[in-house]
């Protein structure tokens, strides 16, 4: 699972570089597009913590 998340982060970085987004645009891309991955990881951690 970690490899897929790392690959998705690479894709976001590649997208930012190809679109010449700049520093702020790259930050926004990583913030917005990576927020869903963070939610997925948090959900798995919460399920493990609660024993579900």
mmCIF entry with sequence, helices, sheets and N, C-alpha, C, O atoms, coordinates in Angstrom:
data_MODEL
# 
_entry.id   MODEL 
# 
_entity.id                         1 
_entity.type                       polymer 
_entity.pdbx_number_of_molecules   1 
# 
_entity_poly.entity_id                      1 
_entity_poly.type                           'polypeptide(L)' 
_entity_poly.nstd_linkage                   no 
_entity_poly.nstd_monomer                   no 
_entity_poly.pdbx_seq_one_letter_code       
;(UNK)(UNK)(UNK)(UNK)(UNK)(UNK)(UNK)(UNK)(UNK)(UNK)(UNK)(UNK)(UNK)(UNK)(UNK)(UNK)
(UNK)(UNK)(UNK)(UNK)(UNK)(UNK)(UNK)(UNK)(UNK)(UNK)(UNK)(UNK)(UNK)(UNK)(UNK)(UNK)
(UNK)(UNK)(UNK)(UNK)(UNK)(UNK)(UNK)(UNK)(UNK)(UNK)(UNK)(UNK)(UNK)(UNK)(UNK)(UNK)
(UNK)(UNK)(UNK)(UNK)
;
_entity_poly.pdbx_seq_one_letter_code_can   XXXXXXXXXXXXXXXXXXXXXXXXXXXXXXXXXXXXXXXXXXXXXXXXXXXX 
_entity_poly.pdbx_strand_id                 A 
# 
loop_
_entity_poly_seq.entity_id 
_entity_poly_seq.num 
_entity_poly_seq.mon_id 
_entity_poly_seq.hetero 
1 1  UNK n 
1 2  UNK n 
1 3  UNK n 
1 4  UNK n 
1 5  UNK n 
1 6  UNK n 
1 7  UNK n 
1 8  UNK n 
1 9  UNK n 
1 10 UNK n 
1 11 UNK n 
1 12 UNK n 
1 13 UNK n 
1 14 UNK n 
1 15 UNK n 
1 16 UNK n 
1 17 UNK n 
1 18 UNK n 
1 19 UNK n 
1 20 UNK n 
1 21 UNK n 
1 22 UNK n 
1 23 UNK n 
1 24 UNK n 
1 25 UNK n 
1 26 UNK n 
1 27 UNK n 
1 28 UNK n 
1 29 UNK n 
1 30 UNK n 
1 31 UNK n 
1 32 UNK n 
1 33 UNK n 
1 34 UNK n 
1 35 UNK n 
1 36 UNK n 
1 37 UNK n 
1 38 UNK n 
1 39 UNK n 
1 40 UNK n 
1 41 UNK n 
1 42 UNK n 
1 43 UNK n 
1 44 UNK n 
1 45 UNK n 
1 46 UNK n 
1 47 UNK n 
1 48 UNK n 
1 49 UNK n 
1 50 UNK n 
1 51 UNK n 
1 52 UNK n 
# 
_struct_asym.id          A 
_struct_asym.entity_id   1 
# 
loop_
_struct_conf.conf_type_id 
_struct_conf.id 
_struct_conf.pdbx_PDB_helix_id 
_struct_conf.beg_label_comp_id 
_struct_conf.beg_label_asym_id 
_struct_conf.beg_label_seq_id 
_struct_conf.pdbx_beg_PDB_ins_code 
_struct_conf.end_label_comp_id 
_struct_conf.end_label_asym_id 
_struct_conf.end_label_seq_id 
_struct_conf.pdbx_end_PDB_ins_code 
_struct_conf.beg_auth_comp_id 
_struct_conf.beg_auth_asym_id 
_struct_conf.beg_auth_seq_id 
_struct_conf.end_auth_comp_id 
_struct_conf.end_auth_asym_id 
_struct_conf.end_auth_seq_id 
_struct_conf.pdbx_PDB_helix_class 
_struct_conf.details 
_struct_conf.pdbx_PDB_helix_length 
HELX_P HELX_P1 AA1 UNK A 2  ? UNK A 18 ? UNK A 2  UNK A 18 1 ? 17 
HELX_P HELX_P2 AA2 UNK A 22 ? UNK A 50 ? UNK A 22 UNK A 50 1 ? 29 
# 
_struct_conf_type.id          HELX_P 
_struct_conf_type.criteria    ? 
_struct_conf_type.reference   ? 
# 
loop_
_atom_site.group_PDB 
_atom_site.id 
_atom_site.type_symbol 
_atom_site.label_atom_id 
_atom_site.label_alt_id 
_atom_site.label_comp_id 
_atom_site.label_asym_id 
_atom_site.label_entity_id 
_atom_site.label_seq_id 
_atom_site.pdbx_PDB_ins_code 
_atom_site.Cartn_x 
_atom_site.Cartn_y 
_atom_site.Cartn_z 
_atom_site.occupancy 
_atom_site.B_iso_or_equiv 
_atom_site.pdbx_formal_charge 
_atom_site.auth_seq_id 
_atom_site.auth_comp_id 
_atom_site.auth_asym_id 
_atom_site.auth_atom_id 
_atom_site.pdbx_PDB_model_num 
ATOM 1   N N  . UNK A 1 1  ? 0.828   -1.185 0.000   1.00 0.00 ? 1  UNK A N  1 
ATOM 2   C CA . UNK A 1 1  ? 0.000   0.000  0.000   1.00 0.00 ? 1  UNK A CA 1 
ATOM 3   C C  . UNK A 1 1  ? 0.874   1.252  0.000   1.00 0.00 ? 1  UNK A C  1 
ATOM 4   O O  . UNK A 1 1  ? 0.559   2.243  -0.659  1.00 0.00 ? 1  UNK A O  1 
ATOM 5   N N  . UNK A 1 2  ? 1.958   1.195  0.735   1.00 0.00 ? 2  UNK A N  1 
ATOM 6   C CA . UNK A 1 2  ? 2.854   2.346  0.797   1.00 0.00 ? 2  UNK A CA 1 
ATOM 7   C C  . UNK A 1 2  ? 3.472   2.668  -0.554  1.00 0.00 ? 2  UNK A C  1 
ATOM 8   O O  . UNK A 1 2  ? 3.715   3.831  -0.874  1.00 0.00 ? 2  UNK A O  1 
ATOM 9   N N  . UNK A 1 3  ? 3.724   1.628  -1.345  1.00 0.00 ? 3  UNK A N  1 
ATOM 10  C CA . UNK A 1 3  ? 4.296   1.847  -2.676  1.00 0.00 ? 3  UNK A CA 1 
ATOM 11  C C  . UNK A 1 3  ? 3.305   2.574  -3.580  1.00 0.00 ? 3  UNK A C  1 
ATOM 12  O O  . UNK A 1 3  ? 3.704   3.429  -4.371  1.00 0.00 ? 3  UNK A O  1 
ATOM 13  N N  . UNK A 1 4  ? 2.032   2.247  -3.473  1.00 0.00 ? 4  UNK A N  1 
ATOM 14  C CA . UNK A 1 4  ? 1.030   2.930  -4.281  1.00 0.00 ? 4  UNK A CA 1 
ATOM 15  C C  . UNK A 1 4  ? 0.897   4.395  -3.877  1.00 0.00 ? 4  UNK A C  1 
ATOM 16  O O  . UNK A 1 4  ? 0.749   5.263  -4.737  1.00 0.00 ? 4  UNK A O  1 
ATOM 17  N N  . UNK A 1 5  ? 0.948   4.672  -2.589  1.00 0.00 ? 5  UNK A N  1 
ATOM 18  C CA . UNK A 1 5  ? 0.869   6.055  -2.122  1.00 0.00 ? 5  UNK A CA 1 
ATOM 19  C C  . UNK A 1 5  ? 2.093   6.842  -2.593  1.00 0.00 ? 5  UNK A C  1 
ATOM 20  O O  . UNK A 1 5  ? 1.969   7.988  -3.026  1.00 0.00 ? 5  UNK A O  1 
ATOM 21  N N  . UNK A 1 6  ? 3.277   6.221  -2.509  1.00 0.00 ? 6  UNK A N  1 
ATOM 22  C CA . UNK A 1 6  ? 4.482   6.895  -2.993  1.00 0.00 ? 6  UNK A CA 1 
ATOM 23  C C  . UNK A 1 6  ? 4.385   7.147  -4.493  1.00 0.00 ? 6  UNK A C  1 
ATOM 24  O O  . UNK A 1 6  ? 4.811   8.201  -4.967  1.00 0.00 ? 6  UNK A O  1 
ATOM 25  N N  . UNK A 1 7  ? 3.836   6.208  -5.241  1.00 0.00 ? 7  UNK A N  1 
ATOM 26  C CA . UNK A 1 7  ? 3.681   6.388  -6.681  1.00 0.00 ? 7  UNK A CA 1 
ATOM 27  C C  . UNK A 1 7  ? 2.697   7.524  -6.983  1.00 0.00 ? 7  UNK A C  1 
ATOM 28  O O  . UNK A 1 7  ? 2.923   8.310  -7.903  1.00 0.00 ? 7  UNK A O  1 
ATOM 29  N N  . UNK A 1 8  ? 1.617   7.612  -6.218  1.00 0.00 ? 8  UNK A N  1 
ATOM 30  C CA . UNK A 1 8  ? 0.661   8.701  -6.421  1.00 0.00 ? 8  UNK A CA 1 
ATOM 31  C C  . UNK A 1 8  ? 1.296   10.053 -6.107  1.00 0.00 ? 8  UNK A C  1 
ATOM 32  O O  . UNK A 1 8  ? 1.016   11.041 -6.787  1.00 0.00 ? 8  UNK A O  1 
ATOM 33  N N  . UNK A 1 9  ? 2.154   10.105 -5.077  1.00 0.00 ? 9  UNK A N  1 
ATOM 34  C CA . UNK A 1 9  ? 2.860   11.358 -4.782  1.00 0.00 ? 9  UNK A CA 1 
ATOM 35  C C  . UNK A 1 9  ? 3.815   11.719 -5.916  1.00 0.00 ? 9  UNK A C  1 
ATOM 36  O O  . UNK A 1 9  ? 3.970   12.894 -6.249  1.00 0.00 ? 9  UNK A O  1 
ATOM 37  N N  . UNK A 1 10 ? 4.455   10.715 -6.508  1.00 0.00 ? 10 UNK A N  1 
ATOM 38  C CA . UNK A 1 10 ? 5.304   10.960 -7.672  1.00 0.00 ? 10 UNK A CA 1 
ATOM 39  C C  . UNK A 1 10 ? 4.492   11.516 -8.834  1.00 0.00 ? 10 UNK A C  1 
ATOM 40  O O  . UNK A 1 10 ? 4.954   12.417 -9.534  1.00 0.00 ? 10 UNK A O  1 
ATOM 41  N N  . UNK A 1 11 ? 3.304   10.999 -9.045  1.00 0.00 ? 11 UNK A N  1 
ATOM 42  C CA . UNK A 1 11 ? 2.441   11.486 -10.117 1.00 0.00 ? 11 UNK A CA 1 
ATOM 43  C C  . UNK A 1 11 ? 2.048   12.935 -9.867  1.00 0.00 ? 11 UNK A C  1 
ATOM 44  O O  . UNK A 1 11 ? 2.039   13.737 -10.801 1.00 0.00 ? 11 UNK A O  1 
ATOM 45  N N  . UNK A 1 12 ? 1.724   13.286 -8.623  1.00 0.00 ? 12 UNK A N  1 
ATOM 46  C CA . UNK A 1 12 ? 1.382   14.671 -8.290  1.00 0.00 ? 12 UNK A CA 1 
ATOM 47  C C  . UNK A 1 12 ? 2.581   15.578 -8.553  1.00 0.00 ? 12 UNK A C  1 
ATOM 48  O O  . UNK A 1 12 ? 2.427   16.669 -9.102  1.00 0.00 ? 12 UNK A O  1 
ATOM 49  N N  . UNK A 1 13 ? 3.776   15.130 -8.163  1.00 0.00 ? 13 UNK A N  1 
ATOM 50  C CA . UNK A 1 13 ? 4.981   15.923 -8.414  1.00 0.00 ? 13 UNK A CA 1 
ATOM 51  C C  . UNK A 1 13 ? 5.217   16.099 -9.914  1.00 0.00 ? 13 UNK A C  1 
ATOM 52  O O  . UNK A 1 13 ? 5.558   17.191 -10.367 1.00 0.00 ? 13 UNK A O  1 
ATOM 53  N N  . UNK A 1 14 ? 5.037   15.038 -10.671 1.00 0.00 ? 14 UNK A N  1 
ATOM 54  C CA . UNK A 1 14 ? 5.209   15.103 -12.112 1.00 0.00 ? 14 UNK A CA 1 
ATOM 55  C C  . UNK A 1 14 ? 4.194   16.052 -12.740 1.00 0.00 ? 14 UNK A C  1 
ATOM 56  O O  . UNK A 1 14 ? 4.536   16.817 -13.641 1.00 0.00 ? 14 UNK A O  1 
ATOM 57  N N  . UNK A 1 15 ? 2.968   16.009 -12.277 1.00 0.00 ? 15 UNK A N  1 
ATOM 58  C CA . UNK A 1 15 ? 1.927   16.911 -12.769 1.00 0.00 ? 15 UNK A CA 1 
ATOM 59  C C  . UNK A 1 15 ? 2.282   18.360 -12.482 1.00 0.00 ? 15 UNK A C  1 
ATOM 60  O O  . UNK A 1 15 ? 2.095   19.225 -13.338 1.00 0.00 ? 15 UNK A O  1 
ATOM 61  N N  . UNK A 1 16 ? 2.789   18.634 -11.294 1.00 0.00 ? 16 UNK A N  1 
ATOM 62  C CA . UNK A 1 16 ? 3.177   19.996 -10.933 1.00 0.00 ? 16 UNK A CA 1 
ATOM 63  C C  . UNK A 1 16 ? 4.342   20.476 -11.789 1.00 0.00 ? 16 UNK A C  1 
ATOM 64  O O  . UNK A 1 16 ? 4.374   21.633 -12.208 1.00 0.00 ? 16 UNK A O  1 
ATOM 65  N N  . UNK A 1 17 ? 5.290   19.598 -12.045 1.00 0.00 ? 17 UNK A N  1 
ATOM 66  C CA . UNK A 1 17 ? 6.453   19.979 -12.837 1.00 0.00 ? 17 UNK A CA 1 
ATOM 67  C C  . UNK A 1 17 ? 6.074   20.232 -14.298 1.00 0.00 ? 17 UNK A C  1 
ATOM 68  O O  . UNK A 1 17 ? 6.538   21.201 -14.899 1.00 0.00 ? 17 UNK A O  1 
ATOM 69  N N  . UNK A 1 18 ? 5.239   19.370 -14.868 1.00 0.00 ? 18 UNK A N  1 
ATOM 70  C CA . UNK A 1 18 ? 4.855   19.520 -16.276 1.00 0.00 ? 18 UNK A CA 1 
ATOM 71  C C  . UNK A 1 18 ? 3.974   20.741 -16.501 1.00 0.00 ? 18 UNK A C  1 
ATOM 72  O O  . UNK A 1 18 ? 4.019   21.344 -17.573 1.00 0.00 ? 18 UNK A O  1 
ATOM 73  N N  . UNK A 1 19 ? 3.178   21.111 -15.510 1.00 0.00 ? 19 UNK A N  1 
ATOM 74  C CA . UNK A 1 19 ? 2.296   22.260 -15.673 1.00 0.00 ? 19 UNK A CA 1 
ATOM 75  C C  . UNK A 1 19 ? 2.981   23.570 -15.294 1.00 0.00 ? 19 UNK A C  1 
ATOM 76  O O  . UNK A 1 19 ? 2.387   24.641 -15.417 1.00 0.00 ? 19 UNK A O  1 
ATOM 77  N N  . UNK A 1 20 ? 4.238   23.487 -14.830 1.00 0.00 ? 20 UNK A N  1 
ATOM 78  C CA . UNK A 1 20 ? 5.002   24.673 -14.406 1.00 0.00 ? 20 UNK A CA 1 
ATOM 79  C C  . UNK A 1 20 ? 4.207   25.479 -13.388 1.00 0.00 ? 20 UNK A C  1 
ATOM 80  O O  . UNK A 1 20 ? 3.992   26.680 -13.550 1.00 0.00 ? 20 UNK A O  1 
ATOM 81  N N  . UNK A 1 21 ? 3.775   24.787 -12.330 1.00 0.00 ? 21 UNK A N  1 
ATOM 82  C CA . UNK A 1 21 ? 2.869   25.374 -11.352 1.00 0.00 ? 21 UNK A CA 1 
ATOM 83  C C  . UNK A 1 21 ? 3.554   26.378 -10.436 1.00 0.00 ? 21 UNK A C  1 
ATOM 84  O O  . UNK A 1 21 ? 2.867   27.218 -9.855  1.00 0.00 ? 21 UNK A O  1 
ATOM 85  N N  . UNK A 1 22 ? 4.839   26.333 -10.284 1.00 0.00 ? 22 UNK A N  1 
ATOM 86  C CA . UNK A 1 22 ? 5.509   27.227 -9.348  1.00 0.00 ? 22 UNK A CA 1 
ATOM 87  C C  . UNK A 1 22 ? 5.469   26.659 -7.940  1.00 0.00 ? 22 UNK A C  1 
ATOM 88  O O  . UNK A 1 22 ? 4.931   25.574 -7.718  1.00 0.00 ? 22 UNK A O  1 
ATOM 89  N N  . UNK A 1 23 ? 6.034   27.387 -6.994  1.00 0.00 ? 23 UNK A N  1 
ATOM 90  C CA . UNK A 1 23 ? 6.101   26.876 -5.624  1.00 0.00 ? 23 UNK A CA 1 
ATOM 91  C C  . UNK A 1 23 ? 4.730   26.822 -4.970  1.00 0.00 ? 23 UNK A C  1 
ATOM 92  O O  . UNK A 1 23 ? 4.374   25.819 -4.352  1.00 0.00 ? 23 UNK A O  1 
ATOM 93  N N  . UNK A 1 24 ? 3.963   27.892 -5.102  1.00 0.00 ? 24 UNK A N  1 
ATOM 94  C CA . UNK A 1 24 ? 2.646   27.912 -4.462  1.00 0.00 ? 24 UNK A CA 1 
ATOM 95  C C  . UNK A 1 24 ? 1.700   26.921 -5.125  1.00 0.00 ? 24 UNK A C  1 
ATOM 96  O O  . UNK A 1 24 ? 0.951   26.226 -4.437  1.00 0.00 ? 24 UNK A O  1 
ATOM 97  N N  . UNK A 1 25 ? 1.726   26.848 -6.449  1.00 0.00 ? 25 UNK A N  1 
ATOM 98  C CA . UNK A 1 25 ? 0.872   25.899 -7.156  1.00 0.00 ? 25 UNK A CA 1 
ATOM 99  C C  . UNK A 1 25 ? 1.204   24.464 -6.813  1.00 0.00 ? 25 UNK A C  1 
ATOM 100 O O  . UNK A 1 25 ? 0.309   23.629 -6.674  1.00 0.00 ? 25 UNK A O  1 
ATOM 101 N N  . UNK A 1 26 ? 2.497   24.169 -6.674  1.00 0.00 ? 26 UNK A N  1 
ATOM 102 C CA . UNK A 1 26 ? 2.911   22.824 -6.278  1.00 0.00 ? 26 UNK A CA 1 
ATOM 103 C C  . UNK A 1 26 ? 2.426   22.513 -4.874  1.00 0.00 ? 26 UNK A C  1 
ATOM 104 O O  . UNK A 1 26 ? 1.970   21.401 -4.605  1.00 0.00 ? 26 UNK A O  1 
ATOM 105 N N  . UNK A 1 27 ? 2.520   23.488 -3.977  1.00 0.00 ? 27 UNK A N  1 
ATOM 106 C CA . UNK A 1 27 ? 2.028   23.303 -2.610  1.00 0.00 ? 27 UNK A CA 1 
ATOM 107 C C  . UNK A 1 27 ? 0.532   23.010 -2.605  1.00 0.00 ? 27 UNK A C  1 
ATOM 108 O O  . UNK A 1 27 ? 0.073   22.114 -1.897  1.00 0.00 ? 27 UNK A O  1 
ATOM 109 N N  . UNK A 1 28 ? -0.227  23.765 -3.395  1.00 0.00 ? 28 UNK A N  1 
ATOM 110 C CA . UNK A 1 28 ? -1.677  23.561 -3.449  1.00 0.00 ? 28 UNK A CA 1 
ATOM 111 C C  . UNK A 1 28 ? -2.004  22.190 -4.030  1.00 0.00 ? 28 UNK A C  1 
ATOM 112 O O  . UNK A 1 28 ? -2.892  21.500 -3.529  1.00 0.00 ? 28 UNK A O  1 
ATOM 113 N N  . UNK A 1 29 ? -1.292  21.790 -5.085  1.00 0.00 ? 29 UNK A N  1 
ATOM 114 C CA . UNK A 1 29 ? -1.532  20.464 -5.670  1.00 0.00 ? 29 UNK A CA 1 
ATOM 115 C C  . UNK A 1 29 ? -1.281  19.358 -4.654  1.00 0.00 ? 29 UNK A C  1 
ATOM 116 O O  . UNK A 1 29 ? -2.095  18.447 -4.504  1.00 0.00 ? 29 UNK A O  1 
ATOM 117 N N  . UNK A 1 30 ? -0.149  19.441 -3.957  1.00 0.00 ? 30 UNK A N  1 
ATOM 118 C CA . UNK A 1 30 ? 0.140   18.420 -2.960  1.00 0.00 ? 30 UNK A CA 1 
ATOM 119 C C  . UNK A 1 30 ? -0.873  18.448 -1.826  1.00 0.00 ? 30 UNK A C  1 
ATOM 120 O O  . UNK A 1 30 ? -1.295  17.392 -1.353  1.00 0.00 ? 30 UNK A O  1 
ATOM 121 N N  . UNK A 1 31 ? -1.268  19.624 -1.385  1.00 0.00 ? 31 UNK A N  1 
ATOM 122 C CA . UNK A 1 31 ? -2.228  19.738 -0.286  1.00 0.00 ? 31 UNK A CA 1 
ATOM 123 C C  . UNK A 1 31 ? -3.569  19.123 -0.665  1.00 0.00 ? 31 UNK A C  1 
ATOM 124 O O  . UNK A 1 31 ? -4.112  18.304 0.076   1.00 0.00 ? 31 UNK A O  1 
ATOM 125 N N  . UNK A 1 32 ? -4.098  19.515 -1.810  1.00 0.00 ? 32 UNK A N  1 
ATOM 126 C CA . UNK A 1 32 ? -5.438  19.079 -2.205  1.00 0.00 ? 32 UNK A CA 1 
ATOM 127 C C  . UNK A 1 32 ? -5.456  17.618 -2.641  1.00 0.00 ? 32 UNK A C  1 
ATOM 128 O O  . UNK A 1 32 ? -6.316  16.852 -2.206  1.00 0.00 ? 32 UNK A O  1 
ATOM 129 N N  . UNK A 1 33 ? -4.519  17.228 -3.494  1.00 0.00 ? 33 UNK A N  1 
ATOM 130 C CA . UNK A 1 33 ? -4.562  15.874 -4.036  1.00 0.00 ? 33 UNK A CA 1 
ATOM 131 C C  . UNK A 1 33 ? -4.071  14.829 -3.039  1.00 0.00 ? 33 UNK A C  1 
ATOM 132 O O  . UNK A 1 33 ? -4.422  13.654 -3.150  1.00 0.00 ? 33 UNK A O  1 
ATOM 133 N N  . UNK A 1 34 ? -3.270  15.243 -2.075  1.00 0.00 ? 34 UNK A N  1 
ATOM 134 C CA . UNK A 1 34 ? -2.779  14.301 -1.080  1.00 0.00 ? 34 UNK A CA 1 
ATOM 135 C C  . UNK A 1 34 ? -3.703  14.194 0.132   1.00 0.00 ? 34 UNK A C  1 
ATOM 136 O O  . UNK A 1 34 ? -3.534  13.304 0.966   1.00 0.00 ? 34 UNK A O  1 
ATOM 137 N N  . UNK A 1 35 ? -4.671  15.090 0.230   1.00 0.00 ? 35 UNK A N  1 
ATOM 138 C CA . UNK A 1 35 ? -5.580  15.068 1.368   1.00 0.00 ? 35 UNK A CA 1 
ATOM 139 C C  . UNK A 1 35 ? -6.426  13.796 1.386   1.00 0.00 ? 35 UNK A C  1 
ATOM 140 O O  . UNK A 1 35 ? -6.724  13.267 2.456   1.00 0.00 ? 35 UNK A O  1 
ATOM 141 N N  . UNK A 1 36 ? -6.809  13.310 0.224   1.00 0.00 ? 36 UNK A N  1 
ATOM 142 C CA . UNK A 1 36 ? -7.577  12.070 0.145   1.00 0.00 ? 36 UNK A CA 1 
ATOM 143 C C  . UNK A 1 36 ? -6.771  10.871 0.598   1.00 0.00 ? 36 UNK A C  1 
ATOM 144 O O  . UNK A 1 36 ? -7.298  9.980  1.264   1.00 0.00 ? 36 UNK A O  1 
ATOM 145 N N  . UNK A 1 37 ? -5.483  10.843 0.237   1.00 0.00 ? 37 UNK A N  1 
ATOM 146 C CA . UNK A 1 37 ? -4.616  9.748  0.685   1.00 0.00 ? 37 UNK A CA 1 
ATOM 147 C C  . UNK A 1 37 ? -4.457  9.780  2.201   1.00 0.00 ? 37 UNK A C  1 
ATOM 148 O O  . UNK A 1 37 ? -4.435  8.734  2.850   1.00 0.00 ? 37 UNK A O  1 
ATOM 149 N N  . UNK A 1 38 ? -4.347  10.970 2.758   1.00 0.00 ? 38 UNK A N  1 
ATOM 150 C CA . UNK A 1 38 ? -4.228  11.107 4.206   1.00 0.00 ? 38 UNK A CA 1 
ATOM 151 C C  . UNK A 1 38 ? -5.487  10.590 4.895   1.00 0.00 ? 38 UNK A C  1 
ATOM 152 O O  . UNK A 1 38 ? -5.403  9.926  5.928   1.00 0.00 ? 38 UNK A O  1 
ATOM 153 N N  . UNK A 1 39 ? -6.641  10.890 4.332   1.00 0.00 ? 39 UNK A N  1 
ATOM 154 C CA . UNK A 1 39 ? -7.898  10.398 4.887   1.00 0.00 ? 39 UNK A CA 1 
ATOM 155 C C  . UNK A 1 39 ? -7.984  8.882  4.837   1.00 0.00 ? 39 UNK A C  1 
ATOM 156 O O  . UNK A 1 39 ? -8.481  8.257  5.774   1.00 0.00 ? 39 UNK A O  1 
ATOM 157 N N  . UNK A 1 40 ? -7.506  8.283  3.752   1.00 0.00 ? 40 UNK A N  1 
ATOM 158 C CA . UNK A 1 40 ? -7.517  6.826  3.633   1.00 0.00 ? 40 UNK A CA 1 
ATOM 159 C C  . UNK A 1 40 ? -6.631  6.190  4.691   1.00 0.00 ? 40 UNK A C  1 
ATOM 160 O O  . UNK A 1 40 ? -7.029  5.215  5.328   1.00 0.00 ? 40 UNK A O  1 
ATOM 161 N N  . UNK A 1 41 ? -5.437  6.730  4.882   1.00 0.00 ? 41 UNK A N  1 
ATOM 162 C CA . UNK A 1 41 ? -4.513  6.197  5.885   1.00 0.00 ? 41 UNK A CA 1 
ATOM 163 C C  . UNK A 1 41 ? -5.086  6.391  7.284   1.00 0.00 ? 41 UNK A C  1 
ATOM 164 O O  . UNK A 1 41 ? -4.982  5.499  8.126   1.00 0.00 ? 41 UNK A O  1 
ATOM 165 N N  . UNK A 1 42 ? -5.689  7.550  7.537   1.00 0.00 ? 42 UNK A N  1 
ATOM 166 C CA . UNK A 1 42 ? -6.287  7.813  8.852   1.00 0.00 ? 42 UNK A CA 1 
ATOM 167 C C  . UNK A 1 42 ? -7.429  6.841  9.133   1.00 0.00 ? 42 UNK A C  1 
ATOM 168 O O  . UNK A 1 42 ? -7.584  6.366  10.258  1.00 0.00 ? 42 UNK A O  1 
ATOM 169 N N  . UNK A 1 43 ? -8.226  6.547  8.108   1.00 0.00 ? 43 UNK A N  1 
ATOM 170 C CA . UNK A 1 43 ? -9.335  5.605  8.288   1.00 0.00 ? 43 UNK A CA 1 
ATOM 171 C C  . UNK A 1 43 ? -8.811  4.225  8.671   1.00 0.00 ? 43 UNK A C  1 
ATOM 172 O O  . UNK A 1 43 ? -9.364  3.577  9.560   1.00 0.00 ? 43 UNK A O  1 
ATOM 173 N N  . UNK A 1 44 ? -7.761  3.779  8.014   1.00 0.00 ? 44 UNK A N  1 
ATOM 174 C CA . UNK A 1 44 ? -7.198  2.469  8.323   1.00 0.00 ? 44 UNK A CA 1 
ATOM 175 C C  . UNK A 1 44 ? -6.632  2.440  9.742   1.00 0.00 ? 44 UNK A C  1 
ATOM 176 O O  . UNK A 1 44 ? -6.798  1.454  10.459  1.00 0.00 ? 44 UNK A O  1 
ATOM 177 N N  . UNK A 1 45 ? -5.970  3.513  10.141  1.00 0.00 ? 45 UNK A N  1 
ATOM 178 C CA . UNK A 1 45 ? -5.408  3.586  11.482  1.00 0.00 ? 45 UNK A CA 1 
ATOM 179 C C  . UNK A 1 45 ? -6.504  3.586  12.542  1.00 0.00 ? 45 UNK A C  1 
ATOM 180 O O  . UNK A 1 45 ? -6.372  2.917  13.567  1.00 0.00 ? 45 UNK A O  1 
ATOM 181 N N  . UNK A 1 46 ? -7.569  4.318  12.312  1.00 0.00 ? 46 UNK A N  1 
ATOM 182 C CA . UNK A 1 46 ? -8.675  4.373  13.274  1.00 0.00 ? 46 UNK A CA 1 
ATOM 183 C C  . UNK A 1 46 ? -9.353  3.013  13.389  1.00 0.00 ? 46 UNK A C  1 
ATOM 184 O O  . UNK A 1 46 ? -9.697  2.578  14.488  1.00 0.00 ? 46 UNK A O  1 
ATOM 185 N N  . UNK A 1 47 ? -9.547  2.336  12.245  1.00 0.00 ? 47 UNK A N  1 
ATOM 186 C CA . UNK A 1 47 ? -10.142 1.000  12.290  1.00 0.00 ? 47 UNK A CA 1 
ATOM 187 C C  . UNK A 1 47 ? -9.242  0.036  13.073  1.00 0.00 ? 47 UNK A C  1 
ATOM 188 O O  . UNK A 1 47 ? -9.741  -0.783 13.844  1.00 0.00 ? 47 UNK A O  1 
ATOM 189 N N  . UNK A 1 48 ? -7.939  0.126  12.884  1.00 0.00 ? 48 UNK A N  1 
ATOM 190 C CA . UNK A 1 48 ? -7.007  -0.738 13.622  1.00 0.00 ? 48 UNK A CA 1 
ATOM 191 C C  . UNK A 1 48 ? -7.029  -0.404 15.109  1.00 0.00 ? 48 UNK A C  1 
ATOM 192 O O  . UNK A 1 48 ? -7.027  -1.302 15.950  1.00 0.00 ? 48 UNK A O  1 
ATOM 193 N N  . UNK A 1 49 ? -7.049  0.889  15.433  1.00 0.00 ? 49 UNK A N  1 
ATOM 194 C CA . UNK A 1 49 ? -7.022  1.328  16.826  1.00 0.00 ? 49 UNK A CA 1 
ATOM 195 C C  . UNK A 1 49 ? -8.278  0.897  17.583  1.00 0.00 ? 49 UNK A C  1 
ATOM 196 O O  . UNK A 1 49 ? -8.202  0.505  18.747  1.00 0.00 ? 49 UNK A O  1 
ATOM 197 N N  . UNK A 1 50 ? -9.432  0.971  16.921  1.00 0.00 ? 50 UNK A N  1 
ATOM 198 C CA . UNK A 1 50 ? -10.676 0.586  17.561  1.00 0.00 ? 50 UNK A CA 1 
ATOM 199 C C  . UNK A 1 50 ? -10.944 -0.910 17.498  1.00 0.00 ? 50 UNK A C  1 
ATOM 200 O O  . UNK A 1 50 ? -11.892 -1.396 18.115  1.00 0.00 ? 50 UNK A O  1 
ATOM 201 N N  . UNK A 1 51 ? -10.127 -1.638 16.767  1.00 0.00 ? 51 UNK A N  1 
ATOM 202 C CA . UNK A 1 51 ? -10.268 -3.090 16.683  1.00 0.00 ? 51 UNK A CA 1 
ATOM 203 C C  . UNK A 1 51 ? -11.423 -3.535 15.819  1.00 0.00 ? 51 UNK A C  1 
ATOM 204 O O  . UNK A 1 51 ? -11.998 -4.595 16.067  1.00 0.00 ? 51 UNK A O  1 
ATOM 205 N N  . UNK A 1 52 ? -11.776 -2.772 14.826  1.00 0.00 ? 52 UNK A N  1 
ATOM 206 C CA . UNK A 1 52 ? -12.918 -3.120 13.970  1.00 0.00 ? 52 UNK A CA 1 
ATOM 207 C C  . UNK A 1 52 ? -12.463 -3.953 12.810  1.00 0.00 ? 52 UNK A C  1 
ATOM 208 O O  . UNK A 1 52 ? -13.278 -4.346 11.976  1.00 0.00 ? 52 UNK A O  1 
# 
